[in-house]
Amino acid sequence: MRVLSIILYVLAILATGLWVFGYVYVSALACAFSGPSGSQNCRVKPPWGLSGEDLIFMVIAPGAIVLAAWVLAIVIGRAATDRR
């Protein structure tokens, strides 16, 4: 049970890093394809500055997956500690 907890913590950390990297990468791609003059003045929007589908697909859905990974890791970690 303790090994499963460690594996889930590692997966949660990787999922969090992948979420941040993916958000910045997709935002940078949007800036790159915004046009010849727009790419120089384009900045990555903060997550709270998004709306509509961008908010759902870039923040809420990946955030739910990351949150579920953290909750599973914490619950299984506590269960492993309580069994001792």
N, C-alpha and C positions, 0 to 999 in steps of 0.2 A: 504494500500500500504506500509505503514511503517512497519507493522508486517511482511509482505512478505520479505521485505529487511533484517530485522533482522534474519529471518529464513534462508535466503540464505547466509548471512554472517556466521552464525553458521555452515551451511552445507559446506561452502567453507573452513572454518577452520578445520572441521572434515575430509574433503577430503584431505587436505594438510597433516594433521597428519597421516592419513591412508596411503597415498602415501609414506611418509618417512618411516613409520614403515614397510610397505610391502616391500620396497626396501631393507632395512637392513635385514629383516627376510628371504627373498628369497636368498639374498647373503650369509647369514649365513648358510642356508640349503645347498647351493652349496658347501660351504667350508666343511660342515659336511660329505657330500657324496663324497668328492674328494679322499678319501683313508685314510689309517691309519696314514701315515706320513704327508700327505698333510693338514690334518685338523689343525695341530699345527702351520704350517707356513702360512696358508691361511689368507689373509686379504680381507676385503670388498673393492672392486674396487670403485673408485669415478664414478659418472655418466658419466663424460666426458672420462673415460677410457674404456667404453663399445663400442662394435661395432656390426653391423648386427642385428640379431633378438633380442638379449639382449637389445640393445639400444631402439628398437622400443617398445618392450613389457614391459620394466621396467622403461623407461624414457619418451618417446615421447607420447605414448597413454595415460598413467595416467596423464602426464603433461597437455595434451590437455583437459582432463576432469576437472582437477583442475583449469586450466586457464578459461575455460568456466564458471565454478561455480563462480569464482571471478568476471568475467566480468558481468555476470547476476546480481550479488549482487550489484556491483557498479552502473550499469545502472539503476536498479530499485530503488536503494537508492537515486540517483540523481533525478529521476523522482518523487519520493515521496517528496523530499525536494523542488523541483520546483513548486509543486502543491499548496504549502502553501501560 
